[in-house]
Amino acid sequence: MGIFKKKNNARVSAPAVQTKNRHPFGMIDGYVPLGAPQLRLYRALREAVPVIDAAIFKLVRLTGGFAAECENKAAEAELSEFIRSVPVGGNRMGLSEFVSTYFEQLLTFGTAVGEIVTDTEGNPRALFNAPLENIELKRHKNGFDVDIFVRDGAKLRKVSRPDMCLLSVLNPDPGALTGNSMLKGLPFVSSVLLKIFDSIGANWERVGNLRFAVTYNPKNDAVDRAYAKDRALQVAKEWSEAMQSGSEIRDFVAVGDVQIKVIGADNQILDSNVPVRQMLEQIVSKTGIPPFMLGLSWSSTERMSSQQADALTSELEAYRRILTPVIARICNAFLRSRGYTCRANIVWDNITLQDEVELSRAALYRAQAEKIRRGE
């Protein structure tokens, strides 16, 4: 039976100003850095800025696959089958699917919670990624451990089997129970970027759908002044019909001093390349991914790309060190349920083929240095 149950609790929203012009992701403008995870804010960031969403999926995929090794080969065979076919969330299969969602949750919110679902005999049978909206973390009475609570309406219910729960945090502050999202610090930068995009869209909507100013200047005689209103209405009617003719080409003919100008034609749209790149540089720097991997064609030399790839490898290794204990805990729980006393050793795949080449070259250099040292 699952420990975490997703509940749709109705919440009363605060009153909002109706007349203020805001872009669709106005939550980002109203960001206030609080201690609790800003779940809705970080979801809005991923939806509003595609580069952020793409970076998180890139990190999840680049982390790579893994395998579990055991001293007992029979236990290793059963564990491999469990890793390949364990149900996850009721609609997926495989431990890698659970880890991908778990890692994505960790990057987005700074905290990830999961559960090993057991059968009536207490044996692991499935895995579940818990939604953080229903989770509350509290410090244990001993001042060190963390207790996990589930919101049940207005009440908090402590999980019945904490040993089956999985909890990971990313870069937590000292003494904090929750971690810091990879997106921390990006709401303000993203709000500026969205303002630029929103203004560009509004300006191009005006430019693409031209507005005209038609001015009729009557002459200084009594006849023109007497019929100025009627002639102005007639000019407006004829101009409206000419503009509404669709694909049909129609000429507009007027008598008298009539001037036609495009509204806003004299104004120049600001160049957004520099400010947009400045904002994107801040966002990309938080993700740790080289710009060329996100489709940003910024100038980069071959040596610089190699150094960026090495830095990314270090980032992925750090993330793997966070995920490895979670994977090992799941695997060891399965082995204990099968009666095995051996423990699982998690072995990650090499990140890229380039790593294979670099590792081989490094081994060659070490062998050559050792040969020189021995004087051979």
C-alpha positions as CSV (number, residue, x, y, z in Angstrom):
1,M,0.0,0.0,0.0
2,G,1.4,3.4,-0.9
3,I,2.4,5.8,1.9
4,F,2.0,9.0,-0.2
5,K,-1.4,9.7,-1.6
6,K,-2.0,12.7,-3.9
7,K,-4.8,14.9,-2.8
8,N,-6.4,17.8,-4.6
9,N,-7.1,20.3,-1.8
10,A,-9.0,23.3,-2.8
11,R,-7.2,26.6,-1.9
12,V,-8.6,30.1,-1.8
13,S,-6.5,32.3,-4.0
14,A,-5.5,35.8,-2.9
15,P,-7.1,38.8,-4.6
16,A,-5.1,40.1,-7.6
17,V,-5.0,43.4,-9.4
18,Q,-7.1,43.1,-12.6
19,T,-6.0,46.2,-14.5
20,K,-2.2,45.7,-14.4
21,N,-0.6,44.5,-17.6
22,R,1.3,41.4,-16.9
23,H,2.7,38.6,-19.0
24,P,1.2,35.1,-18.6
25,F,3.9,34.1,-16.0
26,G,3.2,36.9,-13.6
27,M,4.1,34.7,-10.6
28,I,7.8,35.2,-11.5
29,D,7.5,39.0,-11.1
30,G,6.0,38.5,-7.6
31,Y,8.8,36.2,-6.4
32,V,9.8,36.6,-2.7
33,P,12.6,34.3,-1.5
34,L,11.0,32.3,1.3
35,G,12.4,29.3,3.2
36,A,9.8,26.8,1.9
37,P,10.2,25.4,-1.7
38,Q,8.5,27.6,-4.3
39,L,7.0,24.6,-6.1
40,R,4.6,26.5,-8.4
41,L,7.2,29.2,-9.1
42,Y,9.8,26.7,-10.3
43,R,7.2,25.0,-12.5
44,A,6.3,28.3,-14.0
45,L,10.0,29.0,-14.6
46,R,10.4,25.8,-16.6
47,E,7.3,26.5,-18.6
48,A,8.1,30.2,-19.3
49,V,11.8,29.8,-20.2
50,P,12.4,26.8,-22.5
51,V,16.2,27.0,-22.0
52,I,15.7,26.1,-18.3
53,D,13.4,23.1,-19.2
54,A,15.8,21.9,-21.8
55,A,18.8,22.1,-19.5
56,I,17.1,20.0,-16.8
57,F,16.2,17.3,-19.3
58,K,19.7,17.4,-20.7
59,L,21.2,16.9,-17.2
60,V,18.8,14.0,-16.6
61,R,19.8,12.3,-19.8
62,L,23.5,13.0,-19.6
63,T,23.7,11.5,-16.1
64,G,23.6,8.2,-18.0
65,G,22.6,4.6,-17.1
66,F,23.8,2.3,-14.3
67,A,24.1,-1.3,-13.3
68,A,24.2,-3.2,-10.0
69,E,26.9,-5.8,-9.3
70,C,26.9,-8.3,-6.5
71,E,29.3,-11.0,-5.2
72,N,26.6,-13.6,-5.5
73,K,25.8,-14.0,-9.3
74,A,22.4,-15.5,-8.6
75,A,21.5,-12.4,-6.5
76,E,22.9,-10.2,-9.3
77,A,20.7,-11.9,-11.9
78,E,17.5,-11.4,-9.8
79,L,18.5,-7.8,-9.0
80,S,19.1,-7.0,-12.7
81,E,15.6,-8.3,-13.5
82,F,14.1,-6.2,-10.7
83,I,16.0,-3.1,-12.0
84,R,14.6,-3.7,-15.5
85,S,11.0,-4.5,-14.7
86,V,10.0,-2.9,-11.4
87,P,6.7,-0.9,-11.8
88,V,7.1,2.8,-11.3
89,G,4.1,5.1,-10.6
90,G,1.7,2.6,-12.1
91,N,2.5,3.6,-15.8
92,R,6.2,3.0,-16.2
93,M,8.7,0.2,-15.7
94,G,12.4,0.2,-14.6
95,L,14.5,1.7,-11.9
96,S,16.0,4.1,-14.4
97,E,12.6,5.7,-14.9
98,F,12.2,6.2,-11.2
99,V,15.7,7.7,-10.9
100,S,15.0,10.1,-13.9
101,T,11.9,11.5,-12.3
102,Y,13.6,11.6,-8.9
103,F,16.6,13.5,-10.3
104,E,14.3,15.9,-12.2
105,Q,12.4,16.6,-9.1
106,L,15.7,17.2,-7.2
107,L,17.0,19.6,-9.7
108,T,13.8,21.6,-10.0
109,F,12.8,21.9,-6.4
110,G,16.0,21.0,-4.5
111,T,14.2,18.2,-2.7
112,A,13.1,14.8,-3.9
113,V,11.0,12.2,-2.1
114,G,10.2,8.7,-3.2
115,E,8.9,5.5,-1.8
116,I,9.6,1.8,-2.0
117,V,6.1,0.2,-2.3
118,T,5.8,-3.2,-0.6
119,D,3.3,-6.0,-0.8
120,T,1.4,-7.5,2.2
121,E,4.6,-9.4,3.2
122,G,6.8,-6.4,3.2
123,N,8.7,-7.2,0.0
124,P,9.5,-4.4,-2.5
125,R,7.1,-4.6,-5.5
126,A,7.0,-1.0,-7.0
127,L,8.5,2.5,-6.7
128,F,6.6,5.8,-6.4
129,N,7.7,9.4,-6.9
130,A,5.9,11.4,-4.2
131,P,4.5,14.9,-5.1
132,L,6.1,17.4,-2.8
133,E,2.8,19.3,-2.4
134,N,1.7,16.6,0.0
135,I,5.0,16.3,2.0
136,E,6.1,18.0,5.2
137,L,9.5,17.5,6.7
138,K,10.2,18.0,10.4
139,R,13.2,17.6,12.6
140,H,13.2,14.4,14.8
141,K,13.2,14.7,18.5
142,N,16.8,13.6,18.6
143,G,17.7,16.8,16.7
144,F,19.4,15.0,13.8
145,D,17.0,12.7,11.9
146,V,14.2,13.9,9.6
147,D,10.6,12.8,9.9
148,I,8.4,12.7,6.8
149,F,4.7,13.7,7.2
150,V,1.9,13.5,4.7
151,R,-0.9,16.1,4.5
152,D,-4.2,14.4,5.1
153,G,-6.7,17.3,4.7
154,A,-5.9,19.8,7.5
155,K,-3.9,17.2,9.5
156,L,-0.3,15.9,9.2
157,R,0.2,12.1,9.3
158,K,3.6,10.6,9.9
159,V,4.5,7.9,7.5
160,S,4.1,4.4,8.9
161,R,7.3,3.0,7.4
162,P,10.0,5.6,7.2
163,D,12.5,2.9,6.2
164,M,10.7,2.6,2.9
165,C,10.9,6.3,2.1
166,L,13.7,8.0,0.1
167,L,14.8,11.6,0.6
168,S,17.5,13.6,-1.1
169,V,18.3,17.3,-0.9
170,L,20.5,19.4,-3.2
171,N,22.9,21.9,-1.7
172,P,21.0,22.4,1.6
173,D,21.7,25.4,3.8
174,P,23.2,24.6,7.2
175,G,20.5,23.2,9.5
176,A,17.9,23.2,6.7
177,L,15.7,20.2,6.0
178,T,15.1,21.0,2.4
179,G,17.6,21.7,-0.4
180,N,18.1,24.5,-2.8
181,S,16.8,24.3,-6.3
182,M,19.1,24.6,-9.3
183,L,16.8,27.4,-10.3
184,K,17.4,29.4,-7.2
185,G,18.4,33.0,-8.2
186,L,16.8,32.8,-11.6
187,P,13.3,34.2,-11.0
188,F,14.5,37.9,-11.3
189,V,16.7,37.2,-14.3
190,S,13.8,35.3,-15.9
191,S,11.3,38.0,-15.2
192,V,13.5,40.5,-17.0
193,L,13.9,38.1,-20.0
194,L,10.1,37.6,-20.1
195,K,9.5,41.3,-20.1
196,I,11.7,41.7,-23.1
197,F,10.0,38.8,-24.9
198,D,6.6,40.2,-24.0
199,S,7.4,43.7,-25.3
200,I,8.9,42.2,-28.5
201,G,5.7,40.3,-29.1
202,A,3.5,43.3,-28.5
203,N,5.7,45.5,-30.8
204,W,5.6,42.9,-33.6
205,E,1.9,42.5,-33.2
206,R,1.6,46.3,-33.8
207,V,4.0,46.2,-36.7
208,G,2.5,43.2,-38.4
209,N,-1.0,44.6,-38.1
210,L,-0.5,48.2,-39.3
211,R,-2.5,51.1,-37.9
212,F,-3.1,54.1,-40.0
213,A,-3.7,57.7,-39.1
214,V,-6.0,59.4,-41.7
215,T,-6.1,63.2,-41.3
216,Y,-8.4,65.5,-43.2
217,N,-7.5,69.2,-43.1
218,P,-10.3,71.5,-44.2
219,K,-9.5,74.7,-46.0
220,N,-10.1,78.2,-44.6
221,D,-13.3,78.8,-46.5
222,A,-16.9,78.7,-45.2
223,V,-17.9,75.7,-47.4
224,D,-15.2,73.5,-46.1
225,R,-15.7,74.5,-42.5
226,A,-19.4,73.8,-42.9
227,Y,-19.1,70.4,-44.3
228,A,-15.9,69.3,-42.5
229,K,-17.7,66.8,-40.3
230,D,-19.6,65.2,-43.2
231,R,-16.4,64.9,-45.3
232,A,-14.5,63.5,-42.4
233,L,-17.1,60.8,-41.9
234,Q,-17.2,60.0,-45.6
235,V,-13.3,59.7,-45.7
236,A,-13.5,57.4,-42.6
237,K,-16.2,55.2,-44.3
238,E,-14.3,54.9,-47.6
239,W,-11.0,54.2,-45.8
240,S,-12.6,51.5,-43.6
241,E,-14.1,49.8,-46.7
242,A,-10.7,49.9,-48.5
243,M,-9.0,48.3,-45.5
244,Q,-11.7,45.6,-45.0
245,S,-11.6,44.4,-48.6
246,G,-9.3,41.5,-47.7
247,S,-7.2,40.2,-50.6
248,E,-9.0,42.5,-53.1
249,I,-6.9,45.5,-54.1
250,R,-8.9,48.7,-53.8
251,D,-7.8,52.3,-54.3
252,F,-8.7,55.1,-51.9
253,V,-9.6,58.4,-53.5
254,A,-10.2,61.5,-51.5
255,V,-10.7,65.2,-52.4
256,G,-9.0,67.9,-50.4
257,D,-6.1,67.9,-48.1
258,V,-5.9,64.3,-46.8
259,Q,-2.8,62.8,-45.1
260,I,-2.3,59.1,-44.4
261,K,0.5,57.9,-42.1
262,V,1.4,54.6,-40.5
263,I,1.2,54.8,-36.7
264,G,4.6,54.1,-35.2
265,A,6.5,54.0,-38.5
266,D,9.0,56.6,-37.2
267,N,9.8,54.7,-34.1
268,Q,12.6,52.1,-34.1
269,I,12.2,48.8,-32.3
270,L,15.0,48.4,-29.7
271,D,17.7,45.8,-30.5
272,S,17.2,42.9,-28.0
273,N,20.2,40.8,-28.9
274,V,22.5,42.2,-26.2
275,P,20.1,42.2,-23.2
276,V,18.6,38.8,-24.1
277,R,22.1,37.3,-24.4
278,Q,23.0,38.8,-21.0
279,M,20.0,37.2,-19.3
280,L,20.6,33.8,-21.1
281,E,24.2,33.8,-19.9
282,Q,23.1,34.1,-16.3
283,I,20.6,31.2,-16.8
284,V,23.1,29.0,-18.6
285,S,25.7,29.6,-16.0
286,K,23.4,28.2,-13.3
287,T,22.7,25.0,-15.3
288,G,26.4,24.2,-15.8
289,I,25.7,23.0,-19.4
290,P,27.8,24.4,-22.3
291,P,25.8,26.8,-24.4
292,F,26.3,24.8,-27.6
293,M,24.4,21.9,-26.1
294,L,21.4,24.1,-25.6
295,G,21.4,25.3,-29.2
296,L,23.0,28.7,-28.4
297,S,25.5,29.5,-31.2
298,W,27.8,31.6,-29.2
299,S,31.5,31.9,-30.2
300,S,33.5,29.0,-28.8
301,T,36.8,27.5,-29.7
302,E,37.6,23.8,-29.8
303,R,39.7,24.0,-26.6
304,M,37.0,26.0,-24.8
305,S,34.4,23.4,-25.8
306,S,36.7,20.6,-24.5
307,Q,37.1,22.5,-21.2
308,Q,33.3,23.0,-20.9
309,A,32.8,19.3,-21.5
310,D,35.2,18.5,-18.7
311,A,33.4,20.9,-16.4
312,L,30.1,19.3,-17.3
313,T,31.5,15.8,-16.5
314,S,32.5,17.0,-13.0
315,E,28.9,18.3,-12.5
316,L,27.4,15.0,-13.5
317,E,29.8,13.1,-11.3
318,A,28.6,15.3,-8.4
319,Y,25.0,14.5,-9.2
320,R,25.8,10.8,-9.4
321,R,27.2,10.9,-5.9
322,I,23.8,12.1,-4.6
323,L,21.8,9.5,-6.6
324,T,24.0,6.5,-5.8
325,P,22.9,6.0,-2.2
326,V,19.3,6.1,-3.2
327,I,19.8,3.5,-5.9
328,A,21.9,1.3,-3.6
329,R,19.2,1.5,-0.9
330,I,16.5,0.3,-3.2
331,C,18.7,-2.5,-4.5
332,N,19.7,-3.6,-1.0
333,A,16.1,-3.6,0.2
334,F,15.3,-6.0,-2.7
335,L,18.2,-8.3,-1.9
336,R,17.2,-8.5,1.8
337,S,13.6,-9.4,0.8
338,R,15.1,-12.3,-1.3
339,G,17.2,-13.5,1.6
340,Y,20.6,-12.5,0.3
341,T,23.2,-11.0,2.6
342,C,25.4,-9.5,-0.1
343,R,25.2,-5.8,-1.0
344,A,24.8,-4.1,-4.3
345,N,27.6,-2.1,-5.9
346,I,26.3,0.6,-8.2
347,V,28.4,1.0,-11.4
348,W,27.6,4.0,-13.7
349,D,28.1,4.0,-17.4
350,N,30.8,6.4,-18.8
351,I,29.1,9.7,-19.6
352,T,30.2,9.9,-23.3
353,L,32.4,8.1,-25.8
354,Q,34.8,11.0,-25.4
355,D,35.3,10.0,-21.8
356,E,36.4,6.5,-23.0
357,V,39.1,8.1,-25.2
358,E,40.2,10.5,-22.5
359,L,40.4,7.7,-19.9
360,S,42.5,5.6,-22.3
361,R,44.8,8.5,-23.1
362,A,45.2,9.2,-19.4
363,A,46.0,5.6,-18.7
364,L,48.6,5.6,-21.5
365,Y,50.2,8.8,-20.1
366,R,50.4,7.2,-16.6
367,A,52.0,4.1,-18.0
368,Q,54.6,6.1,-19.9
369,A,55.3,8.3,-16.8
370,E,55.8,5.1,-14.7
371,K,58.1,3.6,-17.3
372,I,60.2,6.8,-17.4
373,R,60.3,6.8,-13.6
374,R,61.6,3.3,-13.4
375,G,64.3,4.3,-16.0
376,E,63.2,1.7,-18.6
